Structure formats: structure tokens, C-alpha cells
């Protein structure tokens, strides 16, 4: 059993569940059920958006760490040396 997921895995799973909610919503006529399915789809969407933001922050942080290392070593982003 897999216990760790990448952000991409989590986002894909959320999107799959959102699609599932909408598919069920299409065949549901009971207003309370429709409301619950719509709320679930919105909750999955919020999780996916949060995961996407976390992923972007993580990628930005990794990029900044690499840039800091380059500056410390005297090499610019384009590979040239600082004076």
C-alpha cells in the first residue's frame, strides 16, 4: 500500500473526485443530494488549489535555495562569475 503521495498525485486524485461528484450530480434530482455533491466538489477543489499553492511555494523555495548557493559560490544565474 502506498502511503506517500506527491503534490501531483494529490491534485490528480482531487480532480478525479471532483469529476466523480459532477457525474453523480448529473443523475441526481433530490435537492439535498445535489447540494451535498456540489459542496463535496467545492471541498475537493479547495484541497486541489491549496495543494497547487503549496507546490508552487515549494518550487519557488527550491529555486531560491539554488540561487543562494550560486551567489555564495560567486556564479550568477546565467553561469558567469561575479567579479
PDB file of N, CA, C and O in Angstrom:
ATOM      1  N   UNK A   1       0.839  -1.180   0.000  1.00  0.00           N
ATOM      2  CA  UNK A   1       0.000   0.000   0.000  1.00  0.00           C
ATOM      3  C   UNK A   1       0.883   1.242   0.000  1.00  0.00           C
ATOM      4  O   UNK A   1       1.849   1.332   0.758  1.00  0.00           O
ATOM      5  N   UNK A   2       0.548   2.172  -0.837  1.00  0.00           N
ATOM      6  CA  UNK A   2       1.316   3.412  -0.967  1.00  0.00           C
ATOM      7  C   UNK A   2       0.852   4.403   0.098  1.00  0.00           C
ATOM      8  O   UNK A   2      -0.346   4.641   0.249  1.00  0.00           O
ATOM      9  N   UNK A   3       1.800   4.980   0.837  1.00  0.00           N
ATOM     10  CA  UNK A   3       1.420   5.898   1.905  1.00  0.00           C
ATOM     11  C   UNK A   3       1.860   7.333   1.658  1.00  0.00           C
ATOM     12  O   UNK A   3       1.367   8.246   2.321  1.00  0.00           O
ATOM     13  N   UNK A   4       2.778   7.554   0.719  1.00  0.00           N
ATOM     14  CA  UNK A   4       3.207   8.926   0.437  1.00  0.00           C
ATOM     15  C   UNK A   4       2.826   9.297  -0.983  1.00  0.00           C
ATOM     16  O   UNK A   4       2.977   8.505  -1.913  1.00  0.00           O
ATOM     17  N   UNK A   5       2.333  10.506  -1.130  1.00  0.00           N
ATOM     18  CA  UNK A   5       1.890  10.987  -2.434  1.00  0.00           C
ATOM     19  C   UNK A   5       2.616  12.278  -2.767  1.00  0.00           C
ATOM     20  O   UNK A   5       2.925  13.077  -1.884  1.00  0.00           O
ATOM     21  N   UNK A   6       2.879  12.469  -4.025  1.00  0.00           N
ATOM     22  CA  UNK A   6       3.449  13.730  -4.473  1.00  0.00           C
ATOM     23  C   UNK A   6       2.305  14.737  -4.593  1.00  0.00           C
ATOM     24  O   UNK A   6       1.139  14.344  -4.640  1.00  0.00           O
ATOM     25  N   UNK A   7       2.630  16.033  -4.643  1.00  0.00           N
ATOM     26  CA  UNK A   7       1.560  17.013  -4.857  1.00  0.00           C
ATOM     27  C   UNK A   7       0.776  16.736  -6.139  1.00  0.00           C
ATOM     28  O   UNK A   7      -0.438  16.936  -6.184  1.00  0.00           O
ATOM     29  N   UNK A   8       1.468  16.277  -7.174  1.00  0.00           N
ATOM     30  CA  UNK A   8       0.798  15.965  -8.436  1.00  0.00           C
ATOM     31  C   UNK A   8      -0.215  14.835  -8.260  1.00  0.00           C
ATOM     32  O   UNK A   8      -1.302  14.867  -8.837  1.00  0.00           O
ATOM     33  N   UNK A   9       0.162  13.823  -7.445  1.00  0.00           N
ATOM     34  CA  UNK A   9      -0.757  12.708  -7.167  1.00  0.00           C
ATOM     35  C   UNK A   9      -2.001  13.216  -6.453  1.00  0.00           C
ATOM     36  O   UNK A   9      -3.123  12.843  -6.798  1.00  0.00           O
ATOM     37  N   UNK A  10      -1.795  14.065  -5.458  1.00  0.00           N
ATOM     38  CA  UNK A  10      -2.909  14.591  -4.672  1.00  0.00           C
ATOM     39  C   UNK A  10      -3.831  15.432  -5.540  1.00  0.00           C
ATOM     40  O   UNK A  10      -5.053  15.307  -5.454  1.00  0.00           O
ATOM     41  N   UNK A  11      -3.252  16.286  -6.373  1.00  0.00           N
ATOM     42  CA  UNK A  11      -4.055  17.129  -7.258  1.00  0.00           C
ATOM     43  C   UNK A  11      -4.853  16.268  -8.244  1.00  0.00           C
ATOM     44  O   UNK A  11      -6.031  16.531  -8.488  1.00  0.00           O
ATOM     45  N   UNK A  12      -4.218  15.254  -8.802  1.00  0.00           N
ATOM     46  CA  UNK A  12      -4.903  14.357  -9.739  1.00  0.00           C
ATOM     47  C   UNK A  12      -6.058  13.625  -9.052  1.00  0.00           C
ATOM     48  O   UNK A  12      -7.134  13.466  -9.628  1.00  0.00           O
ATOM     49  N   UNK A  13      -5.823  13.185  -7.818  1.00  0.00           N
ATOM     50  CA  UNK A  13      -6.877  12.492  -7.061  1.00  0.00           C
ATOM     51  C   UNK A  13      -8.037  13.440  -6.781  1.00  0.00           C
ATOM     52  O   UNK A  13      -9.197  13.044  -6.900  1.00  0.00           O
ATOM     53  N   UNK A  14      -7.747  14.669  -6.416  1.00  0.00           N
ATOM     54  CA  UNK A  14      -8.800  15.654  -6.175  1.00  0.00           C
ATOM     55  C   UNK A  14      -9.621  15.884  -7.441  1.00  0.00           C
ATOM     56  O   UNK A  14     -10.851  15.918  -7.393  1.00  0.00           O
ATOM     57  N   UNK A  15      -8.941  16.040  -8.567  1.00  0.00           N
ATOM     58  CA  UNK A  15      -9.645  16.265  -9.833  1.00  0.00           C
ATOM     59  C   UNK A  15     -10.521  15.067 -10.188  1.00  0.00           C
ATOM     60  O   UNK A  15     -11.628  15.233 -10.699  1.00  0.00           O
ATOM     61  N   UNK A  16     -10.023  13.861  -9.916  1.00  0.00           N
ATOM     62  CA  UNK A  16     -10.817  12.663 -10.184  1.00  0.00           C
ATOM     63  C   UNK A  16     -12.092  12.673  -9.333  1.00  0.00           C
ATOM     64  O   UNK A  16     -13.177  12.347  -9.815  1.00  0.00           O
ATOM     65  N   UNK A  17     -11.942  13.049  -8.078  1.00  0.00           N
ATOM     66  CA  UNK A  17     -13.102  13.084  -7.176  1.00  0.00           C
ATOM     67  C   UNK A  17     -14.072  14.211  -7.540  1.00  0.00           C
ATOM     68  O   UNK A  17     -15.284  14.052  -7.397  1.00  0.00           O
ATOM     69  N   UNK A  18     -13.551  15.338  -8.005  1.00  0.00           N
ATOM     70  CA  UNK A  18     -14.417  16.426  -8.471  1.00  0.00           C
ATOM     71  C   UNK A  18     -15.251  15.940  -9.650  1.00  0.00           C
ATOM     72  O   UNK A  18     -16.461  16.160  -9.694  1.00  0.00           O
ATOM     73  N   UNK A  19     -14.602  15.278 -10.604  1.00  0.00           N
ATOM     74  CA  UNK A  19     -15.319  14.731 -11.764  1.00  0.00           C
ATOM     75  C   UNK A  19     -16.386  13.732 -11.328  1.00  0.00           C
ATOM     76  O   UNK A  19     -17.487  13.699 -11.878  1.00  0.00           O
ATOM     77  N   UNK A  20     -16.043  12.922 -10.336  1.00  0.00           N
ATOM     78  CA  UNK A  20     -16.997  11.925  -9.827  1.00  0.00           C
ATOM     79  C   UNK A  20     -18.212  12.618  -9.205  1.00  0.00           C
ATOM     80  O   UNK A  20     -19.346  12.192  -9.423  1.00  0.00           O
ATOM     81  N   UNK A  21     -17.982  13.670  -8.442  1.00  0.00           N
ATOM     82  CA  UNK A  21     -19.092  14.420  -7.840  1.00  0.00           C
ATOM     83  C   UNK A  21     -20.003  14.992  -8.915  1.00  0.00           C
ATOM     84  O   UNK A  21     -21.226  14.902  -8.814  1.00  0.00           O
ATOM     85  N   UNK A  22     -19.397  15.588  -9.957  1.00  0.00           N
ATOM     86  CA  UNK A  22     -20.199  16.172 -11.024  1.00  0.00           C
ATOM     87  C   UNK A  22     -20.959  15.108 -11.814  1.00  0.00           C
ATOM     88  O   UNK A  22     -22.087  15.343 -12.249  1.00  0.00           O
ATOM     89  N   UNK A  23     -20.349  13.949 -11.998  1.00  0.00           N
ATOM     90  CA  UNK A  23     -21.043  12.867 -12.705  1.00  0.00           C
ATOM     91  C   UNK A  23     -22.258  12.401 -11.900  1.00  0.00           C
ATOM     92  O   UNK A  23     -23.328  12.162 -12.460  1.00  0.00           O
ATOM     93  N   UNK A  24     -22.084  12.274 -10.592  1.00  0.00           N
ATOM     94  CA  UNK A  24     -23.202  11.879  -9.735  1.00  0.00           C
ATOM     95  C   UNK A  24     -24.269  12.973  -9.691  1.00  0.00           C
ATOM     96  O   UNK A  24     -25.466  12.689  -9.636  1.00  0.00           O
ATOM     97  N   UNK A  25     -23.818  14.216  -9.716  1.00  0.00           N
ATOM     98  CA  UNK A  25     -24.727  15.355  -9.677  1.00  0.00           C
ATOM     99  C   UNK A  25     -25.666  15.360 -10.877  1.00  0.00           C
ATOM    100  O   UNK A  25     -26.840  15.708 -10.756  1.00  0.00           O
ATOM    101  N   UNK A  26     -25.139  14.972 -12.036  1.00  0.00           N
ATOM    102  CA  UNK A  26     -25.960  14.956 -13.252  1.00  0.00           C
ATOM    103  C   UNK A  26     -27.147  14.003 -13.152  1.00  0.00           C
ATOM    104  O   UNK A  26     -28.205  14.257 -13.728  1.00  0.00           O
ATOM    105  N   UNK A  27     -26.967  12.912 -12.422  1.00  0.00           N
ATOM    106  CA  UNK A  27     -28.042  11.925 -12.325  1.00  0.00           C
ATOM    107  C   UNK A  27     -28.866  12.024 -11.058  1.00  0.00           C
ATOM    108  O   UNK A  27     -29.661  11.129 -10.767  1.00  0.00           O
ATOM    109  N   UNK A  28     -28.693  13.089 -10.303  1.00  0.00           N
ATOM    110  CA  UNK A  28     -29.381  13.235  -9.025  1.00  0.00           C
ATOM    111  C   UNK A  28     -30.418  14.344  -9.104  1.00  0.00           C
ATOM    112  O   UNK A  28     -30.129  15.455  -9.548  1.00  0.00           O
ATOM    113  N   UNK A  29     -31.629  14.026  -8.666  1.00  0.00           N
ATOM    114  CA  UNK A  29     -32.688  15.038  -8.695  1.00  0.00           C
ATOM    115  C   UNK A  29     -33.054  15.535  -7.294  1.00  0.00           C
ATOM    116  O   UNK A  29     -33.683  16.586  -7.169  1.00  0.00           O
ATOM    117  N   UNK A  30     -32.681  14.821  -6.258  1.00  0.00           N
ATOM    118  CA  UNK A  30     -33.010  15.211  -4.886  1.00  0.00           C
ATOM    119  C   UNK A  30     -32.179  16.452  -4.523  1.00  0.00           C
ATOM    120  O   UNK A  30     -30.949  16.391  -4.525  1.00  0.00           O
ATOM    121  N   UNK A  31     -32.839  17.572  -4.214  1.00  0.00           N
ATOM    122  CA  UNK A  31     -32.120  18.819  -3.946  1.00  0.00           C
ATOM    123  C   UNK A  31     -31.049  18.706  -2.854  1.00  0.00           C
ATOM    124  O   UNK A  31     -29.967  19.278  -2.990  1.00  0.00           O
ATOM    125  N   UNK A  32     -31.336  17.986  -1.795  1.00  0.00           N
ATOM    126  CA  UNK A  32     -30.375  17.850  -0.698  1.00  0.00           C
ATOM    127  C   UNK A  32     -29.123  17.098  -1.155  1.00  0.00           C
ATOM    128  O   UNK A  32     -28.007  17.438  -0.762  1.00  0.00           O
ATOM    129  N   UNK A  33     -29.319  16.073  -1.987  1.00  0.00           N
ATOM    130  CA  UNK A  33     -28.190  15.303  -2.503  1.00  0.00           C
ATOM    131  C   UNK A  33     -27.347  16.159  -3.459  1.00  0.00           C
ATOM    132  O   UNK A  33     -26.116  16.126  -3.443  1.00  0.00           O
ATOM    133  N   UNK A  34     -28.070  16.931  -4.300  1.00  0.00           N
ATOM    134  CA  UNK A  34     -27.367  17.813  -5.235  1.00  0.00           C
ATOM    135  C   UNK A  34     -26.519  18.831  -4.479  1.00  0.00           C
ATOM    136  O   UNK A  34     -25.382  19.115  -4.857  1.00  0.00           O
ATOM    137  N   UNK A  35     -27.088  19.374  -3.410  1.00  0.00           N
ATOM    138  CA  UNK A  35     -26.371  20.356  -2.606  1.00  0.00           C
ATOM    139  C   UNK A  35     -25.145  19.721  -1.945  1.00  0.00           C
ATOM    140  O   UNK A  35     -24.074  20.327  -1.903  1.00  0.00           O
ATOM    141  N   UNK A  36     -25.307  18.511  -1.437  1.00  0.00           N
ATOM    142  CA  UNK A  36     -24.183  17.812  -0.791  1.00  0.00           C
ATOM    143  C   UNK A  36     -23.081  17.493  -1.804  1.00  0.00           C
ATOM    144  O   UNK A  36     -21.900  17.681  -1.514  1.00  0.00           O
ATOM    145  N   UNK A  37     -23.462  17.014  -2.984  1.00  0.00           N
ATOM    146  CA  UNK A  37     -22.463  16.707  -4.019  1.00  0.00           C
ATOM    147  C   UNK A  37     -21.738  17.964  -4.487  1.00  0.00           C
ATOM    148  O   UNK A  37     -20.531  17.940  -4.731  1.00  0.00           O
ATOM    149  N   UNK A  38     -22.474  19.051  -4.609  1.00  0.00           N
ATOM    150  CA  UNK A  38     -21.856  20.315  -5.009  1.00  0.00           C
ATOM    151  C   UNK A  38     -20.867  20.790  -3.938  1.00  0.00           C
ATOM    152  O   UNK A  38     -19.780  21.268  -4.263  1.00  0.00           O
ATOM    153  N   UNK A  39     -21.242  20.660  -2.673  1.00  0.00           N
ATOM    154  CA  UNK A  39     -20.359  21.047  -1.568  1.00  0.00           C
ATOM    155  C   UNK A  39     -19.104  20.171  -1.546  1.00  0.00           C
ATOM    156  O   UNK A  39     -18.004  20.663  -1.297  1.00  0.00           O
ATOM    157  N   UNK A  40     -19.273  18.867  -1.809  1.00  0.00           N
ATOM    158  CA  UNK A  40     -18.111  17.970  -1.845  1.00  0.00           C
ATOM    159  C   UNK A  40     -17.168  18.344  -2.984  1.00  0.00           C
ATOM    160  O   UNK A  40     -15.949  18.360  -2.810  1.00  0.00           O
ATOM    161  N   UNK A  41     -17.736  18.644  -4.149  1.00  0.00           N
ATOM    162  CA  UNK A  41     -16.895  19.032  -5.297  1.00  0.00           C
ATOM    163  C   UNK A  41     -16.114  20.306  -4.970  1.00  0.00           C
ATOM    164  O   UNK A  41     -14.931  20.412  -5.295  1.00  0.00           O
ATOM    165  N   UNK A  42     -16.772  21.265  -4.332  1.00  0.00           N
ATOM    166  CA  UNK A  42     -16.093  22.506  -3.949  1.00  0.00           C
ATOM    167  C   UNK A  42     -14.992  22.237  -2.920  1.00  0.00           C
ATOM    168  O   UNK A  42     -13.927  22.853  -2.976  1.00  0.00           O
ATOM    169  N   UNK A  43     -15.243  21.327  -1.989  1.00  0.00           N
ATOM    170  CA  UNK A  43     -14.223  20.989  -0.986  1.00  0.00           C
ATOM    171  C   UNK A  43     -13.004  20.345  -1.648  1.00  0.00           C
ATOM    172  O   UNK A  43     -11.869  20.679  -1.308  1.00  0.00           O
ATOM    173  N   UNK A  44     -13.229  19.424  -2.590  1.00  0.00           N
ATOM    174  CA  UNK A  44     -12.108  18.807  -3.313  1.00  0.00           C
ATOM    175  C   UNK A  44     -11.352  19.850  -4.124  1.00  0.00           C
ATOM    176  O   UNK A  44     -10.126  19.798  -4.223  1.00  0.00           O
ATOM    177  N   UNK A  45     -12.090  20.804  -4.709  1.00  0.00           N
ATOM    178  CA  UNK A  45     -11.452  21.857  -5.489  1.00  0.00           C
ATOM    179  C   UNK A  45     -10.565  22.724  -4.582  1.00  0.00           C
ATOM    180  O   UNK A  45      -9.464  23.115  -4.970  1.00  0.00           O
ATOM    181  N   UNK A  46     -11.047  23.011  -3.400  1.00  0.00           N
ATOM    182  CA  UNK A  46     -10.274  23.810  -2.445  1.00  0.00           C
ATOM    183  C   UNK A  46      -8.998  23.079  -2.036  1.00  0.00           C
ATOM    184  O   UNK A  46      -7.938  23.694  -1.917  1.00  0.00           O
ATOM    185  N   UNK A  47      -9.097  21.778  -1.823  1.00  0.00           N
ATOM    186  CA  UNK A  47      -7.912  20.979  -1.481  1.00  0.00           C
ATOM    187  C   UNK A  47      -6.915  20.998  -2.637  1.00  0.00           C
ATOM    188  O   UNK A  47      -5.716  21.172  -2.419  1.00  0.00           O
ATOM    189  N   UNK A  48      -7.402  20.821  -3.860  1.00  0.00           N
ATOM    190  CA  UNK A  48      -6.519  20.826  -5.031  1.00  0.00           C
ATOM    191  C   UNK A  48      -5.825  22.178  -5.188  1.00  0.00           C
ATOM    192  O   UNK A  48      -4.632  22.236  -5.483  1.00  0.00           O
ATOM    193  N   UNK A  49      -6.570  23.260  -4.991  1.00  0.00           N
ATOM    194  CA  UNK A  49      -5.982  24.598  -5.104  1.00  0.00           C
ATOM    195  C   UNK A  49      -4.939  24.824  -4.017  1.00  0.00           C
ATOM    196  O   UNK A  49      -3.884  25.405  -4.273  1.00  0.00           O
ATOM    197  N   UNK A  50      -5.231  24.369  -2.815  1.00  0.00           N
ATOM    198  CA  UNK A  50      -4.280  24.507  -1.712  1.00  0.00           C
ATOM    199  C   UNK A  50      -2.998  23.723  -1.990  1.00  0.00           C
ATOM    200  O   UNK A  50      -1.896  24.201  -1.723  1.00  0.00           O
ATOM    201  N   UNK A  51      -3.155  22.528  -2.522  1.00  0.00           N
ATOM    202  CA  UNK A  51      -2.007  21.690  -2.855  1.00  0.00           C
ATOM    203  C   UNK A  51      -1.180  22.331  -3.971  1.00  0.00           C
ATOM    204  O   UNK A  51       0.050  22.290  -3.949  1.00  0.00           O
ATOM    205  N   UNK A  52      -1.870  22.921  -4.943  1.00  0.00           N
ATOM    206  CA  UNK A  52      -1.179  23.604  -6.040  1.00  0.00           C
ATOM    207  C   UNK A  52      -0.370  24.788  -5.507  1.00  0.00           C
ATOM    208  O   UNK A  52       0.767  25.003  -5.925  1.00  0.00           O
ATOM    209  N   UNK A  53      -0.958  25.553  -4.586  1.00  0.00           N
ATOM    210  CA  UNK A  53      -0.237  26.681  -3.999  1.00  0.00           C
ATOM    211  C   UNK A  53       0.976  26.200  -3.207  1.00  0.00           C
ATOM    212  O   UNK A  53       2.049  26.796  -3.292  1.00  0.00           O
ATOM    213  N   UNK A  54       0.810  25.130  -2.441  1.00  0.00           N
ATOM    214  CA  UNK A  54       1.924  24.574  -1.679  1.00  0.00           C
ATOM    215  C   UNK A  54       3.033  24.105  -2.610  1.00  0.00           C
ATOM    216  O   UNK A  54       4.215  24.303  -2.331  1.00  0.00           O
ATOM    217  N   UNK A  55       2.649  23.490  -3.700  1.00  0.00           N
ATOM    218  CA  UNK A  55       3.618  23.018  -4.692  1.00  0.00           C
ATOM    219  C   UNK A  55       4.401  24.194  -5.276  1.00  0.00           C
ATOM    220  O   UNK A  55       5.622  24.120  -5.417  1.00  0.00           O
ATOM    221  N   UNK A  56       3.701  25.276  -5.616  1.00  0.00           N
ATOM    222  CA  UNK A  56       4.359  26.450  -6.180  1.00  0.00           C
ATOM    223  C   UNK A  56       5.313  27.084  -5.175  1.00  0.00           C
ATOM    224  O   UNK A  56       6.410  27.506  -5.541  1.00  0.00           O
ATOM    225  N   UNK A  57       4.903  27.154  -3.915  1.00  0.00           N
ATOM    226  CA  UNK A  57       5.764  27.709  -2.867  1.00  0.00           C
ATOM    227  C   UNK A  57       7.002  26.842  -2.707  1.00  0.00           C
ATOM    228  O   UNK A  57       8.113  27.356  -2.578  1.00  0.00           O
ATOM    229  N   UNK A  58       6.813  25.539  -2.715  1.00  0.00           N
ATOM    230  CA  UNK A  58       7.937  24.611  -2.580  1.00  0.00           C
ATOM    231  C   UNK A  58       8.915  24.758  -3.734  1.00  0.00           C
ATOM    232  O   UNK A  58      10.128  24.790  -3.532  1.00  0.00           O
ATOM    233  N   UNK A  59       8.373  24.847  -4.955  1.00  0.00           N
ATOM    234  CA  UNK A  59       9.233  25.001  -6.135  1.00  0.00           C
ATOM    235  C   UNK A  59       9.980  26.334  -6.093  1.00  0.00           C
ATOM    236  O   UNK A  59      11.152  26.407  -6.461  1.00  0.00           O
ATOM    237  N   UNK A  60       9.303  27.372  -5.649  1.00  0.00           N
ATOM    238  CA  UNK A  60       9.922  28.683  -5.540  1.00  0.00           C
ATOM    239  C   UNK A  60      11.030  28.660  -4.492  1.00  0.00           C
ATOM    240  O   UNK A  60      12.090  29.258  -4.682  1.00  0.00           O
ATOM    241  N   UNK A  61      10.780  27.975  -3.401  1.00  0.00           N
ATOM    242  CA  UNK A  61      11.771  27.863  -2.330  1.00  0.00           C
ATOM    243  C   UNK A  61      13.004  27.112  -2.817  1.00  0.00           C
ATOM    244  O   UNK A  61      14.130  27.506  -2.513  1.00  0.00           O
ATOM    245  N   UNK A  62      12.800  26.035  -3.571  1.00  0.00           N
ATOM    246  CA  UNK A  62      13.922  25.269  -4.115  1.00  0.00           C
ATOM    247  C   UNK A  62      14.729  26.126  -5.081  1.00  0.00           C
ATOM    248  O   UNK A  62      15.959  26.076  -5.085  1.00  0.00           O
ATOM    249  N   UNK A  63      14.036  26.911  -5.897  1.00  0.00           N
ATOM    250  CA  UNK A  63      14.704  27.783  -6.854  1.00  0.00           C
ATOM    251  C   UNK A  63      15.529  28.830  -6.124  1.00  0.00           C
ATOM    252  O   UNK A  63      16.660  29.119  -6.515  1.00  0.00           O
ATOM    253  N   UNK A  64      14.968  29.393  -5.073  1.00  0.00           N
ATOM    254  CA  UNK A  64      15.683  30.415  -4.308  1.00  0.00           C
ATOM    255  C   UNK A  64      16.900  29.833  -3.599  1.00  0.00           C
ATOM    256  O   UNK A  64      17.927  30.502  -3.491  1.00  0.00           O
ATOM    257  N   UNK A  65      16.800  28.597  -3.116  1.00  0.00           N
ATOM    258  CA  UNK A  65      17.952  27.968  -2.455  1.00  0.00           C
ATOM    259  C   UNK A  65      19.078  27.768  -3.464  1.00  0.00           C
ATOM    260  O   UNK A  65      20.247  27.987  -3.144  1.00  0.00           O
ATOM    261  N   UNK A  66      18.733  27.356  -4.674  1.00  0.00           N
ATOM    262  CA  UNK A  66      19.738  27.172  -5.708  1.00  0.00           C
ATOM    263  C   UNK A  66      20.386  28.490  -6.083  1.00  0.00           C
ATOM    264  O   UNK A  66      21.591  28.557  -6.325  1.00  0.00           O
ATOM    265  N   UNK A  67      19.578  29.533  -6.128  1.00  0.00           N
ATOM    266  CA  UNK A  67      20.105  30.857  -6.440  1.00  0.00           C
ATOM    267  C   UNK A  67      21.032  31.335  -5.328  1.00  0.00           C
ATOM    268  O   UNK A  67      22.066  31.940  -5.609  1.00  0.00           O
ATOM    269  N   UNK A  68      20.678  31.073  -4.068  1.00  0.00           N
ATOM    270  CA  UNK A  68      21.518  31.463  -2.939  1.00  0.00           C
ATOM    271  C   UNK A  68      22.859  30.746  -2.986  1.00  0.00           C
ATOM    272  O   UNK A  68      23.899  31.344  -2.709  1.00  0.00           O
ATOM    273  N   UNK A  69      22.833  29.468  -3.335  1.00  0.00           N
ATOM    274  CA  UNK A  69      24.079  28.701  -3.445  1.00  0.00           C
ATOM    275  C   UNK A  69      24.961  29.269  -4.550  1.00  0.00           C
ATOM    276  O   UNK A  69      26.180  29.359  -4.404  1.00  0.00           O
ATOM    277  N   UNK A  70      24.325  29.653  -5.664  1.00  0.00           N
ATOM    278  CA  UNK A  70      25.090  30.212  -6.772  1.00  0.00           C
ATOM    279  C   UNK A  70      25.728  31.527  -6.368  1.00  0.00           C
ATOM    280  O   UNK A  70      26.890  31.776  -6.687  1.00  0.00           O
ATOM    281  N   UNK A  71      24.979  32.373  -5.668  1.00  0.00           N
ATOM    282  CA  UNK A  71      25.518  33.653  -5.225  1.00  0.00           C
ATOM    283  C   UNK A  71      26.670  33.420  -4.265  1.00  0.00           C
ATOM    284  O   UNK A  71      27.703  34.082  -4.361  1.00  0.00           O
ATOM    285  N   UNK A  72      26.501  32.480  -3.333  1.00  0.00           N
ATOM    286  CA  UNK A  72      27.562  32.177  -2.368  1.00  0.00           C
ATOM    287  C   UNK A  72      28.813  31.660  -3.072  1.00  0.00           C
ATOM    288  O   UNK A  72      29.927  31.890  -2.602  1.00  0.00           O
ATOM    289  N   UNK A  73      28.640  30.975  -4.176  1.00  0.00           N
ATOM    290  CA  UNK A  73      29.792  30.423  -4.885  1.00  0.00           C
ATOM    291  C   UNK A  73      30.390  31.428  -5.875  1.00  0.00           C
ATOM    292  O   UNK A  73      31.439  31.170  -6.466  1.00  0.00           O
ATOM    293  N   UNK A  74      29.714  32.585  -6.056  1.00  0.00           N
ATOM    294  CA  UNK A  74      30.226  33.598  -6.956  1.00  0.00           C
ATOM    295  C   UNK A  74      29.831  33.388  -8.400  1.00  0.00           C
ATOM    296  O   UNK A  74      30.464  33.941  -9.300  1.00  0.00           O
ATOM    297  N   UNK A  75      28.782  32.590  -8.643  1.00  0.00           N
ATOM    298  CA  UNK A  75      28.341  32.318 -10.011  1.00  0.00           C
ATOM    299  C   UNK A  75      26.927  32.882 -10.170  1.00  0.00           C
ATOM    300  O   UNK A  75      26.055  32.624  -9.340  1.00  0.00           O
ATOM    301  N   UNK A  76      26.704  33.652 -11.238  1.00  0.00           N
ATOM    302  CA  UNK A  76      25.391  34.226 -11.480  1.00  0.00           C
ATOM    303  C   UNK A  76      24.448  33.178 -12.055  1.00  0.00           C
ATOM    304  O   UNK A  76      24.852  32.058 -12.369  1.00  0.00           O
ATOM    305  N   UNK A  77      23.205  33.559 -12.182  1.00  0.00           N
ATOM    306  CA  UNK A  77      22.180  32.642 -12.693  1.00  0.00           C
ATOM    307  C   UNK A  77      22.502  32.157 -14.108  1.00  0.00           C
ATOM    308  O   UNK A  77      22.188  31.018 -14.454  1.00  0.00           O
ATOM    309  N   UNK A  78      23.122  33.005 -14.926  1.00  0.00           N
ATOM    310  CA  UNK A  78      23.423  32.608 -16.309  1.00  0.00           C
ATOM    311  C   UNK A  78      24.753  31.853 -16.424  1.00  0.00           C
ATOM    312  O   UNK A  78      25.183  31.522 -17.529  1.00  0.00           O
ATOM    313  N   UNK A  79      25.408  31.579 -15.282  1.00  0.00           N
ATOM    314  CA  UNK A  79      26.616  30.765 -15.288  1.00  0.00           C
ATOM    315  C   UNK A  79      27.914  31.557 -15.302  1.00  0.00           C
ATOM    316  O   UNK A  79      28.997  30.979 -15.208  1.00  0.00           O
ATOM    317  N   UNK A  80      27.810  32.882 -15.418  1.00  0.00           N
ATOM    318  CA  UNK A  80      29.035  33.697 -15.389  1.00  0.00           C
ATOM    319  C   UNK A  80      29.436  33.963 -13.947  1.00  0.00           C
ATOM    320  O   UNK A  80      28.608  33.903 -13.039  1.00  0.00           O
ATOM    321  N   UNK A  81      30.703  34.255 -13.751  1.00  0.00           N
ATOM    322  CA  UNK A  81      31.219  34.516 -12.398  1.00  0.00           C
ATOM    323  C   UNK A  81      31.028  35.975 -12.022  1.00  0.00           C
ATOM    324  O   UNK A  81      31.131  36.878 -12.852  1.00  0.00           O
ATOM    325  N   UNK A  82      30.742  36.174 -10.727  1.00  0.00           N
ATOM    326  CA  UNK A  82      30.684  37.545 -10.209  1.00  0.00           C
ATOM    327  C   UNK A  82      32.102  38.082 -10.070  1.00  0.00           C
ATOM    328  O   UNK A  82      33.035  37.316  -9.829  1.00  0.00           O
ATOM    329  N   UNK A  83      32.270  39.395 -10.221  1.00  0.00           N
ATOM    330  CA  UNK A  83      33.623  39.968 -10.062  1.00  0.00           C
ATOM    331  C   UNK A  83      34.131  39.857  -8.630  1.00  0.00           C
ATOM    332  O   UNK A  83      35.245  40.290  -8.335  1.00  0.00           O
TER     333      UNK A  83
END
